[in-house]
Amino acid sequence: MGLSNGSKIPQVIEKYEAELLADWMQVLMANNTRKGLLKETELQQECREFLSLLKKAVQHGNLTNVQSSEWRDVREMLTSISRTRSQKGFTPSETATFIFSFKQPLFTRLRQEHAGDANALVEDTWFATTVIDQLGLLTIEVYQKTREEVIIRQQEELIELSTPVVKLWEGILALPVIGTLDSSRTQVMMESLLQKIVETGSEIAIIDITGVPTVDTLTAQHLLKTVTAARLMGAECLISGIRPQIAQTIVYLGVDLADVVTKASLADAFLLALKRLGLTINRPQVR
């Protein structure tokens, strides 16, 4: 359903653009509880730009589908606004209010233009409501998508930070693992370890699981995958941090770690690694 011949929405926006802007700003400022996050001058510029783009879009006659090509510029502008508000810390409701608050000024001018013609007023009010509701929902969808992207990016960064590869000695690397191991984290862990093995030419890698709360079958499989990958790169892999509870769990689960050298602590694994490289640590004699 497109714009009817008798609609006055394009004319209203054209004729009352300045009044619509003033009324809209008044509503927005009255409901603005985040004055510190967005200056009045910035808000006014956004409103002015939106009205200019809206004026062009409605001239094409499609007031029921804002996903059409005529509304591209409007969608792009609202997408930018929603992303910016999301990054500044606005809530979804506060973000959508930018659009929904335009209803009141627009409806007021429509009633003024359609005085004495109730049917035309109802029809234009329906068109206006449809457009504004669709644009408001668009801002919420973009807001949520932006937040999800931020959360995913933060999770990826946390995974990378929680799997550091440390050079303990020439030829010896250590990978302290803290928290639960899942498939995505194991992938990052393997990539970091293998990259470091290549960069340093290390012969021994120690995976320390002291900070892993529990070990189940899946966790053990992830550890074995990492050990196998390190071996394929020519590095021997040791596992340290095998506490009594974890040892009992591994035995109970029937996980085969027979081919993997394990130690109770990182210190024990480090001493073994030094020995494998033909190195020793001597305590200075007290005189």
HELIX and SHEET records of a PDB file:
HELIX    1   1 ILE A    9  LYS A   15  1                                   7    
HELIX    2   2 GLU A   17  ALA A   30  1                                  14    
HELIX    3   3 GLU A   40  VAL A   58  1                                  19    
HELIX    4   4 SER A   69  TRP A   71  5                                   3    
HELIX    5   5 ARG A   72  LYS A   88  1                                  17    
HELIX    6   6 PRO A   92  PHE A  100  1                                   9    
HELIX    7   7 LYS A  103  GLU A  113  1                                  11    
HELIX    8   8 ALA A  118  LEU A  161  1                                  44    
HELIX    9   9 SER A  183  THR A  200  1                                  18    
HELIX   10  10 THR A  217  LEU A  232  1                                  16    
HELIX   11  11 PRO A  244  LEU A  253  1                                  10    
HELIX   12  12 LEU A  266  ARG A  276  1                                  11    
SHEET    1   A 5 VAL A 166  TRP A 169  0                                        
SHEET    2   A 5 ILE A 172  ILE A 178 -1                                        
SHEET    3   A 5 ILE A 204  GLY A 211  1                                        
SHEET    4   A 5 GLU A 236  SER A 240  1                                        
SHEET    5   A 5 VAL A 261  LYS A 263  1                                        
END                                                                             
